[in-house]
Amino acid sequence: MAQAKITVNGEAREAELPATIEAFLVSLGLRPKSVVVEHNGDAVAPSEFAGRMVREGDRLEVARVVAGG
């Protein structure tokens, strides 16, 4: 693994890559089941987080799921 640049929610960020989406979310202190993710413009199902790789130059949009009423 090496430090690499990716874009998360529109901001440049350094990350240890390559990594799965799940591992990247955990490194941010997020629970994978509490967020929705778009990877390079594609919506990613939570069931794919453990198998989908994040690589240098990728773009992620991460939004927390909030329950309410």
PDB file of N, CA, C and O in Angstrom, chain B, residues numbered from 101:
ATOM      1  N   MET B 101       0.836  -1.187   0.000  1.00  0.00           N
ATOM      2  CA  MET B 101       0.000   0.000   0.000  1.00  0.00           C
ATOM      3  C   MET B 101       0.874   1.241   0.000  1.00  0.00           C
ATOM      4  O   MET B 101       1.978   1.251   0.545  1.00  0.00           O
ATOM      5  N   ALA B 102       0.356   2.280  -0.620  1.00  0.00           N
ATOM      6  CA  ALA B 102       1.093   3.530  -0.687  1.00  0.00           C
ATOM      7  C   ALA B 102       0.121   4.695  -0.598  1.00  0.00           C
ATOM      8  O   ALA B 102      -1.065   4.553  -0.893  1.00  0.00           O
ATOM      9  N   GLN B 103       0.632   5.840  -0.190  1.00  0.00           N
ATOM     10  CA  GLN B 103      -0.196   7.041  -0.157  1.00  0.00           C
ATOM     11  C   GLN B 103      -0.544   7.436  -1.589  1.00  0.00           C
ATOM     12  O   GLN B 103       0.325   7.458  -2.461  1.00  0.00           O
ATOM     13  N   ALA B 104      -1.795   7.741  -1.823  1.00  0.00           N
ATOM     14  CA  ALA B 104      -2.255   8.140  -3.149  1.00  0.00           C
ATOM     15  C   ALA B 104      -3.353   9.179  -2.988  1.00  0.00           C
ATOM     16  O   ALA B 104      -3.960   9.297  -1.923  1.00  0.00           O
ATOM     17  N   LYS B 105      -3.602   9.927  -4.050  1.00  0.00           N
ATOM     18  CA  LYS B 105      -4.626  10.979  -3.994  1.00  0.00           C
ATOM     19  C   LYS B 105      -5.926  10.493  -4.630  1.00  0.00           C
ATOM     20  O   LYS B 105      -5.936   9.906  -5.713  1.00  0.00           O
ATOM     21  N   ILE B 106      -7.013  10.757  -3.925  1.00  0.00           N
ATOM     22  CA  ILE B 106      -8.353  10.528  -4.447  1.00  0.00           C
ATOM     23  C   ILE B 106      -9.194  11.748  -4.090  1.00  0.00           C
ATOM     24  O   ILE B 106      -8.754  12.611  -3.331  1.00  0.00           O
ATOM     25  N   THR B 107     -10.387  11.817  -4.632  1.00  0.00           N
ATOM     26  CA  THR B 107     -11.295  12.909  -4.314  1.00  0.00           C
ATOM     27  C   THR B 107     -12.483  12.332  -3.561  1.00  0.00           C
ATOM     28  O   THR B 107     -13.151  11.413  -4.036  1.00  0.00           O
ATOM     29  N   VAL B 108     -12.736  12.886  -2.376  1.00  0.00           N
ATOM     30  CA  VAL B 108     -13.854  12.439  -1.545  1.00  0.00           C
ATOM     31  C   VAL B 108     -14.761  13.635  -1.285  1.00  0.00           C
ATOM     32  O   VAL B 108     -14.341  14.632  -0.696  1.00  0.00           O
ATOM     33  N   ASN B 109     -15.998  13.525  -1.727  1.00  0.00           N
ATOM     34  CA  ASN B 109     -16.978  14.602  -1.575  1.00  0.00           C
ATOM     35  C   ASN B 109     -16.424  15.936  -2.078  1.00  0.00           C
ATOM     36  O   ASN B 109     -16.609  16.980  -1.453  1.00  0.00           O
ATOM     37  N   GLY B 110     -15.733  15.875  -3.232  1.00  0.00           N
ATOM     38  CA  GLY B 110     -15.226  17.076  -3.872  1.00  0.00           C
ATOM     39  C   GLY B 110     -13.908  17.606  -3.339  1.00  0.00           C
ATOM     40  O   GLY B 110     -13.410  18.614  -3.842  1.00  0.00           O
ATOM     41  N   GLU B 111     -13.325  16.958  -2.334  1.00  0.00           N
ATOM     42  CA  GLU B 111     -12.072  17.422  -1.750  1.00  0.00           C
ATOM     43  C   GLU B 111     -10.949  16.414  -1.991  1.00  0.00           C
ATOM     44  O   GLU B 111     -11.143  15.207  -1.839  1.00  0.00           O
ATOM     45  N   ALA B 112      -9.767  16.925  -2.369  1.00  0.00           N
ATOM     46  CA  ALA B 112      -8.601  16.057  -2.554  1.00  0.00           C
ATOM     47  C   ALA B 112      -8.199  15.491  -1.204  1.00  0.00           C
ATOM     48  O   ALA B 112      -8.240  16.185  -0.189  1.00  0.00           O
ATOM     49  N   ARG B 113      -7.812  14.227  -1.203  1.00  0.00           N
ATOM     50  CA  ARG B 113      -7.466  13.557   0.047  1.00  0.00           C
ATOM     51  C   ARG B 113      -6.391  12.513  -0.219  1.00  0.00           C
ATOM     52  O   ARG B 113      -6.365  11.885  -1.277  1.00  0.00           O
ATOM     53  N   GLU B 114      -5.498  12.335   0.763  1.00  0.00           N
ATOM     54  CA  GLU B 114      -4.493  11.280   0.704  1.00  0.00           C
ATOM     55  C   GLU B 114      -5.086  10.031   1.349  1.00  0.00           C
ATOM     56  O   GLU B 114      -5.790  10.115   2.355  1.00  0.00           O
ATOM     57  N   ALA B 115      -4.798   8.887   0.768  1.00  0.00           N
ATOM     58  CA  ALA B 115      -5.316   7.630   1.321  1.00  0.00           C
ATOM     59  C   ALA B 115      -4.319   6.511   1.063  1.00  0.00           C
ATOM     60  O   ALA B 115      -3.532   6.568   0.118  1.00  0.00           O
ATOM     61  N   GLU B 116      -4.360   5.494   1.914  1.00  0.00           N
ATOM     62  CA  GLU B 116      -3.554   4.287   1.709  1.00  0.00           C
ATOM     63  C   GLU B 116      -4.277   3.427   0.674  1.00  0.00           C
ATOM     64  O   GLU B 116      -5.323   2.845   0.961  1.00  0.00           O
ATOM     65  N   LEU B 117      -3.716   3.352  -0.523  1.00  0.00           N
ATOM     66  CA  LEU B 117      -4.357   2.627  -1.608  1.00  0.00           C
ATOM     67  C   LEU B 117      -3.382   1.642  -2.226  1.00  0.00           C
ATOM     68  O   LEU B 117      -2.173   1.803  -2.060  1.00  0.00           O
ATOM     69  N   PRO B 118      -3.865   0.623  -2.937  1.00  0.00           N
ATOM     70  CA  PRO B 118      -5.277   0.324  -3.158  1.00  0.00           C
ATOM     71  C   PRO B 118      -5.935  -0.211  -1.889  1.00  0.00           C
ATOM     72  O   PRO B 118      -5.281  -0.788  -1.020  1.00  0.00           O
ATOM     73  N   ALA B 119      -7.238  -0.002  -1.810  1.00  0.00           N
ATOM     74  CA  ALA B 119      -8.032  -0.489  -0.688  1.00  0.00           C
ATOM     75  C   ALA B 119      -9.454  -0.720  -1.183  1.00  0.00           C
ATOM     76  O   ALA B 119      -9.879  -0.123  -2.172  1.00  0.00           O
ATOM     77  N   THR B 120     -10.173  -1.574  -0.501  1.00  0.00           N
ATOM     78  CA  THR B 120     -11.588  -1.741  -0.847  1.00  0.00           C
ATOM     79  C   THR B 120     -12.353  -0.527  -0.335  1.00  0.00           C
ATOM     80  O   THR B 120     -11.874   0.196   0.538  1.00  0.00           O
ATOM     81  N   ILE B 121     -13.531  -0.312  -0.878  1.00  0.00           N
ATOM     82  CA  ILE B 121     -14.377   0.779  -0.373  1.00  0.00           C
ATOM     83  C   ILE B 121     -14.634   0.562   1.111  1.00  0.00           C
ATOM     84  O   ILE B 121     -14.583   1.507   1.897  1.00  0.00           O
ATOM     85  N   GLU B 122     -14.912  -0.681   1.496  1.00  0.00           N
ATOM     86  CA  GLU B 122     -15.185  -0.982   2.904  1.00  0.00           C
ATOM     87  C   GLU B 122     -13.994  -0.586   3.790  1.00  0.00           C
ATOM     88  O   GLU B 122     -14.185   0.077   4.809  1.00  0.00           O
ATOM     89  N   ALA B 123     -12.774  -0.981   3.416  1.00  0.00           N
ATOM     90  CA  ALA B 123     -11.590  -0.643   4.208  1.00  0.00           C
ATOM     91  C   ALA B 123     -11.375   0.869   4.255  1.00  0.00           C
ATOM     92  O   ALA B 123     -10.994   1.410   5.292  1.00  0.00           O
ATOM     93  N   PHE B 124     -11.617   1.546   3.141  1.00  0.00           N
ATOM     94  CA  PHE B 124     -11.454   2.996   3.116  1.00  0.00           C
ATOM     95  C   PHE B 124     -12.451   3.665   4.061  1.00  0.00           C
ATOM     96  O   PHE B 124     -12.082   4.569   4.811  1.00  0.00           O
ATOM     97  N   LEU B 125     -13.698   3.230   4.030  1.00  0.00           N
ATOM     98  CA  LEU B 125     -14.709   3.808   4.925  1.00  0.00           C
ATOM     99  C   LEU B 125     -14.322   3.607   6.387  1.00  0.00           C
ATOM    100  O   LEU B 125     -14.442   4.526   7.196  1.00  0.00           O
ATOM    101  N   VAL B 126     -13.861   2.412   6.721  1.00  0.00           N
ATOM    102  CA  VAL B 126     -13.432   2.122   8.093  1.00  0.00           C
ATOM    103  C   VAL B 126     -12.263   3.028   8.483  1.00  0.00           C
ATOM    104  O   VAL B 126     -12.192   3.490   9.622  1.00  0.00           O
ATOM    105  N   SER B 127     -11.347   3.283   7.545  1.00  0.00           N
ATOM    106  CA  SER B 127     -10.207   4.166   7.842  1.00  0.00           C
ATOM    107  C   SER B 127     -10.656   5.588   8.137  1.00  0.00           C
ATOM    108  O   SER B 127      -9.946   6.340   8.806  1.00  0.00           O
ATOM    109  N   LEU B 128     -11.845   5.965   7.638  1.00  0.00           N
ATOM    110  CA  LEU B 128     -12.412   7.286   7.917  1.00  0.00           C
ATOM    111  C   LEU B 128     -13.223   7.300   9.208  1.00  0.00           C
ATOM    112  O   LEU B 128     -13.724   8.344   9.624  1.00  0.00           O
ATOM    113  N   GLY B 129     -13.347   6.128   9.841  1.00  0.00           N
ATOM    114  CA  GLY B 129     -14.138   6.038  11.059  1.00  0.00           C
ATOM    115  C   GLY B 129     -15.630   5.903  10.793  1.00  0.00           C
ATOM    116  O   GLY B 129     -16.452   6.184  11.665  1.00  0.00           O
ATOM    117  N   LEU B 130     -15.976   5.469   9.577  1.00  0.00           N
ATOM    118  CA  LEU B 130     -17.386   5.303   9.217  1.00  0.00           C
ATOM    119  C   LEU B 130     -17.763   3.827   9.217  1.00  0.00           C
ATOM    120  O   LEU B 130     -16.964   2.963   8.854  1.00  0.00           O
ATOM    121  N   ARG B 131     -18.991   3.559   9.631  1.00  0.00           N
ATOM    122  CA  ARG B 131     -19.511   2.195   9.539  1.00  0.00           C
ATOM    123  C   ARG B 131     -20.079   2.016   8.131  1.00  0.00           C
ATOM    124  O   ARG B 131     -20.973   2.764   7.734  1.00  0.00           O
ATOM    125  N   PRO B 132     -19.586   1.055   7.381  1.00  0.00           N
ATOM    126  CA  PRO B 132     -20.047   0.880   6.001  1.00  0.00           C
ATOM    127  C   PRO B 132     -21.566   0.762   5.854  1.00  0.00           C
ATOM    128  O   PRO B 132     -22.115   1.177   4.834  1.00  0.00           O
ATOM    129  N   LYS B 133     -22.242   0.211   6.839  1.00  0.00           N
ATOM    130  CA  LYS B 133     -23.700   0.062   6.727  1.00  0.00           C
ATOM    131  C   LYS B 133     -24.446   1.368   6.993  1.00  0.00           C
ATOM    132  O   LYS B 133     -25.669   1.420   6.857  1.00  0.00           O
ATOM    133  N   SER B 134     -23.708   2.439   7.375  1.00  0.00           N
ATOM    134  CA  SER B 134     -24.373   3.703   7.700  1.00  0.00           C
ATOM    135  C   SER B 134     -24.202   4.750   6.609  1.00  0.00           C
ATOM    136  O   SER B 134     -24.549   5.914   6.809  1.00  0.00           O
ATOM    137  N   VAL B 135     -23.661   4.342   5.438  1.00  0.00           N
ATOM    138  CA  VAL B 135     -23.426   5.308   4.368  1.00  0.00           C
ATOM    139  C   VAL B 135     -23.873   4.760   3.017  1.00  0.00           C
ATOM    140  O   VAL B 135     -24.052   3.555   2.842  1.00  0.00           O
ATOM    141  N   VAL B 136     -24.048   5.675   2.069  1.00  0.00           N
ATOM    142  CA  VAL B 136     -24.229   5.303   0.666  1.00  0.00           C
ATOM    143  C   VAL B 136     -23.028   5.877  -0.081  1.00  0.00           C
ATOM    144  O   VAL B 136     -22.506   6.928   0.291  1.00  0.00           O
ATOM    145  N   VAL B 137     -22.592   5.187  -1.134  1.00  0.00           N
ATOM    146  CA  VAL B 137     -21.370   5.568  -1.831  1.00  0.00           C
ATOM    147  C   VAL B 137     -21.587   5.591  -3.342  1.00  0.00           C
ATOM    148  O   VAL B 137     -22.233   4.717  -3.920  1.00  0.00           O
ATOM    149  N   GLU B 138     -21.018   6.628  -3.954  1.00  0.00           N
ATOM    150  CA  GLU B 138     -20.928   6.701  -5.408  1.00  0.00           C
ATOM    151  C   GLU B 138     -19.436   6.663  -5.734  1.00  0.00           C
ATOM    152  O   GLU B 138     -18.659   7.452  -5.197  1.00  0.00           O
ATOM    153  N   HIS B 139     -19.044   5.754  -6.604  1.00  0.00           N
ATOM    154  CA  HIS B 139     -17.631   5.540  -6.959  1.00  0.00           C
ATOM    155  C   HIS B 139     -17.454   5.854  -8.433  1.00  0.00           C
ATOM    156  O   HIS B 139     -17.972   5.139  -9.290  1.00  0.00           O
ATOM    157  N   ASN B 140     -16.720   6.928  -8.733  1.00  0.00           N
ATOM    158  CA  ASN B 140     -16.507   7.362 -10.119  1.00  0.00           C
ATOM    159  C   ASN B 140     -17.824   7.501 -10.879  1.00  0.00           C
ATOM    160  O   ASN B 140     -17.918   7.129 -12.049  1.00  0.00           O
ATOM    161  N   GLY B 141     -18.841   8.040 -10.202  1.00  0.00           N
ATOM    162  CA  GLY B 141     -20.129   8.301 -10.836  1.00  0.00           C
ATOM    163  C   GLY B 141     -21.115   7.160 -10.789  1.00  0.00           C
ATOM    164  O   GLY B 141     -22.258   7.329 -11.213  1.00  0.00           O
ATOM    165  N   ASP B 142     -20.716   5.993 -10.285  1.00  0.00           N
ATOM    166  CA  ASP B 142     -21.605   4.836 -10.207  1.00  0.00           C
ATOM    167  C   ASP B 142     -22.043   4.593  -8.769  1.00  0.00           C
ATOM    168  O   ASP B 142     -21.211   4.554  -7.863  1.00  0.00           O
ATOM    169  N   ALA B 143     -23.348   4.429  -8.557  1.00  0.00           N
ATOM    170  CA  ALA B 143     -23.842   4.053  -7.228  1.00  0.00           C
ATOM    171  C   ALA B 143     -23.348   2.643  -6.923  1.00  0.00           C
ATOM    172  O   ALA B 143     -23.379   1.765  -7.786  1.00  0.00           O
ATOM    173  N   VAL B 144     -22.891   2.433  -5.689  1.00  0.00           N
ATOM    174  CA  VAL B 144     -22.352   1.135  -5.290  1.00  0.00           C
ATOM    175  C   VAL B 144     -23.235   0.544  -4.191  1.00  0.00           C
ATOM    176  O   VAL B 144     -23.486   1.189  -3.173  1.00  0.00           O
ATOM    177  N   ALA B 145     -23.699  -0.674  -4.402  1.00  0.00           N
ATOM    178  CA  ALA B 145     -24.497  -1.359  -3.382  1.00  0.00           C
ATOM    179  C   ALA B 145     -23.598  -1.721  -2.206  1.00  0.00           C
ATOM    180  O   ALA B 145     -22.444  -2.102  -2.405  1.00  0.00           O
ATOM    181  N   PRO B 146     -24.113  -1.606  -0.980  1.00  0.00           N
ATOM    182  CA  PRO B 146     -23.305  -1.971   0.191  1.00  0.00           C
ATOM    183  C   PRO B 146     -22.725  -3.375   0.098  1.00  0.00           C
ATOM    184  O   PRO B 146     -21.650  -3.629   0.640  1.00  0.00           O
ATOM    185  N   SER B 147     -23.401  -4.278  -0.566  1.00  0.00           N
ATOM    186  CA  SER B 147     -22.896  -5.648  -0.707  1.00  0.00           C
ATOM    187  C   SER B 147     -21.627  -5.701  -1.566  1.00  0.00           C
ATOM    188  O   SER B 147     -20.916  -6.707  -1.551  1.00  0.00           O
ATOM    189  N   GLU B 148     -21.336  -4.632  -2.314  1.00  0.00           N
ATOM    190  CA  GLU B 148     -20.153  -4.588  -3.171  1.00  0.00           C
ATOM    191  C   GLU B 148     -18.961  -3.885  -2.504  1.00  0.00           C
ATOM    192  O   GLU B 148     -17.858  -3.912  -3.050  1.00  0.00           O
ATOM    193  N   PHE B 149     -19.161  -3.256  -1.334  1.00  0.00           N
ATOM    194  CA  PHE B 149     -18.095  -2.473  -0.697  1.00  0.00           C
ATOM    195  C   PHE B 149     -16.837  -3.298  -0.450  1.00  0.00           C
ATOM    196  O   PHE B 149     -15.729  -2.790  -0.622  1.00  0.00           O
ATOM    197  N   ALA B 150     -16.985  -4.559  -0.050  1.00  0.00           N
ATOM    198  CA  ALA B 150     -15.827  -5.393   0.302  1.00  0.00           C
ATOM    199  C   ALA B 150     -15.041  -5.855  -0.926  1.00  0.00           C
ATOM    200  O   ALA B 150     -13.892  -6.275  -0.795  1.00  0.00           O
ATOM    201  N   GLY B 151     -15.639  -5.783  -2.111  1.00  0.00           N
ATOM    202  CA  GLY B 151     -14.963  -6.273  -3.301  1.00  0.00           C
ATOM    203  C   GLY B 151     -14.572  -5.201  -4.294  1.00  0.00           C
ATOM    204  O   GLY B 151     -13.851  -5.483  -5.251  1.00  0.00           O
ATOM    205  N   ARG B 152     -15.032  -3.979  -4.089  1.00  0.00           N
ATOM    206  CA  ARG B 152     -14.747  -2.889  -5.032  1.00  0.00           C
ATOM    207  C   ARG B 152     -13.519  -2.113  -4.576  1.00  0.00           C
ATOM    208  O   ARG B 152     -13.467  -1.628  -3.446  1.00  0.00           O
ATOM    209  N   MET B 153     -12.534  -1.996  -5.456  1.00  0.00           N
ATOM    210  CA  MET B 153     -11.266  -1.359  -5.115  1.00  0.00           C
ATOM    211  C   MET B 153     -11.275   0.137  -5.420  1.00  0.00           C
ATOM    212  O   MET B 153     -11.833   0.585  -6.421  1.00  0.00           O
ATOM    213  N   VAL B 154     -10.640   0.893  -4.527  1.00  0.00           N
ATOM    214  CA  VAL B 154     -10.417   2.318  -4.721  1.00  0.00           C
ATOM    215  C   VAL B 154      -8.950   2.464  -5.127  1.00  0.00           C
ATOM    216  O   VAL B 154      -8.053   1.920  -4.484  1.00  0.00           O
ATOM    217  N   ARG B 155      -8.731   3.213  -6.212  1.00  0.00           N
ATOM    218  CA  ARG B 155      -7.366   3.406  -6.719  1.00  0.00           C
ATOM    219  C   ARG B 155      -7.076   4.888  -6.900  1.00  0.00           C
ATOM    220  O   ARG B 155      -7.987   5.716  -6.900  1.00  0.00           O
ATOM    221  N   GLU B 156      -5.810   5.211  -7.053  1.00  0.00           N
ATOM    222  CA  GLU B 156      -5.411   6.609  -7.210  1.00  0.00           C
ATOM    223  C   GLU B 156      -6.209   7.278  -8.318  1.00  0.00           C
ATOM    224  O   GLU B 156      -6.427   6.700  -9.383  1.00  0.00           O
ATOM    225  N   GLY B 157      -6.642   8.504  -8.049  1.00  0.00           N
ATOM    226  CA  GLY B 157      -7.395   9.284  -9.022  1.00  0.00           C
ATOM    227  C   GLY B 157      -8.896   9.059  -8.975  1.00  0.00           C
ATOM    228  O   GLY B 157      -9.641   9.778  -9.641  1.00  0.00           O
ATOM    229  N   ASP B 158      -9.364   8.077  -8.204  1.00  0.00           N
ATOM    230  CA  ASP B 158     -10.801   7.803  -8.117  1.00  0.00           C
ATOM    231  C   ASP B 158     -11.533   8.944  -7.416  1.00  0.00           C
ATOM    232  O   ASP B 158     -10.940   9.730  -6.678  1.00  0.00           O
ATOM    233  N   ARG B 159     -12.846   9.009  -7.674  1.00  0.00           N
ATOM    234  CA  ARG B 159     -13.728   9.969  -7.018  1.00  0.00           C
ATOM    235  C   ARG B 159     -14.792   9.220  -6.242  1.00  0.00           C
ATOM    236  O   ARG B 159     -15.465   8.343  -6.782  1.00  0.00           O
ATOM    237  N   LEU B 160     -14.942   9.567  -4.972  1.00  0.00           N
ATOM    238  CA  LEU B 160     -15.978   8.976  -4.131  1.00  0.00           C
ATOM    239  C   LEU B 160     -16.883  10.071  -3.605  1.00  0.00           C
ATOM    240  O   LEU B 160     -16.417  11.141  -3.214  1.00  0.00           O
ATOM    241  N   GLU B 161     -18.156   9.804  -3.598  1.00  0.00           N
ATOM    242  CA  GLU B 161     -19.127  10.646  -2.903  1.00  0.00           C
ATOM    243  C   GLU B 161     -19.690   9.752  -1.798  1.00  0.00           C
ATOM    244  O   GLU B 161     -20.219   8.674  -2.072  1.00  0.00           O
ATOM    245  N   VAL B 162     -19.575  10.198  -0.573  1.00  0.00           N
ATOM    246  CA  VAL B 162     -20.016   9.405   0.575  1.00  0.00           C
ATOM    247  C   VAL B 162     -21.040  10.239   1.342  1.00  0.00           C
ATOM    248  O   VAL B 162     -20.770  11.383   1.709  1.00  0.00           O
ATOM    249  N   ALA B 163     -22.212   9.661   1.580  1.00  0.00           N
ATOM    250  CA  ALA B 163     -23.261  10.341   2.340  1.00  0.00           C
ATOM    251  C   ALA B 163     -23.742   9.431   3.445  1.00  0.00           C
ATOM    252  O   ALA B 163     -23.961   8.237   3.241  1.00  0.00           O
ATOM    253  N   ARG B 164     -23.902  10.013   4.617  1.00  0.00           N
ATOM    254  CA  ARG B 164     -24.413   9.242   5.749  1.00  0.00           C
ATOM    255  C   ARG B 164     -25.916   9.054   5.616  1.00  0.00           C
ATOM    256  O   ARG B 164     -26.636   9.955   5.185  1.00  0.00           O
ATOM    257  N   VAL B 165     -26.374   7.871   5.993  1.00  0.00           N
ATOM    258  CA  VAL B 165     -27.798   7.571   5.995  1.00  0.00           C
ATOM    259  C   VAL B 165     -28.339   7.999   7.346  1.00  0.00           C
ATOM    260  O   VAL B 165     -27.844   7.581   8.392  1.00  0.00           O
ATOM    261  N   VAL B 166     -29.368   8.844   7.307  1.00  0.00           N
ATOM    262  CA  VAL B 166     -29.964   9.320   8.555  1.00  0.00           C
ATOM    263  C   VAL B 166     -31.422   8.899   8.570  1.00  0.00           C
ATOM    264  O   VAL B 166     -32.185   9.213   7.656  1.00  0.00           O
ATOM    265  N   ALA B 167     -31.795   8.187   9.616  1.00  0.00           N
ATOM    266  CA  ALA B 167     -33.191   7.766   9.779  1.00  0.00           C
ATOM    267  C   ALA B 167     -33.915   8.827  10.601  1.00  0.00           C
ATOM    268  O   ALA B 167     -33.343   9.425  11.513  1.00  0.00           O
ATOM    269  N   GLY B 168     -35.116   9.036  10.279  1.00  0.00           N
ATOM    270  CA  GLY B 168     -35.887  10.027  11.031  1.00  0.00           C
ATOM    271  C   GLY B 168     -37.346   9.987  10.604  1.00  0.00           C
ATOM    272  O   GLY B 168     -37.758   9.203   9.748  1.00  0.00           O
ATOM    273  N   GLY B 169     -38.080  10.840  11.220  1.00  0.00           N
ATOM    274  CA  GLY B 169     -39.481  10.830  10.851  1.00  0.00           C
ATOM    275  C   GLY B 169     -40.175  12.093  11.188  1.00  0.00           C
ATOM    276  O   GLY B 169     -41.371  12.227  10.933  1.00  0.00           O
TER     277      GLY B 169
END
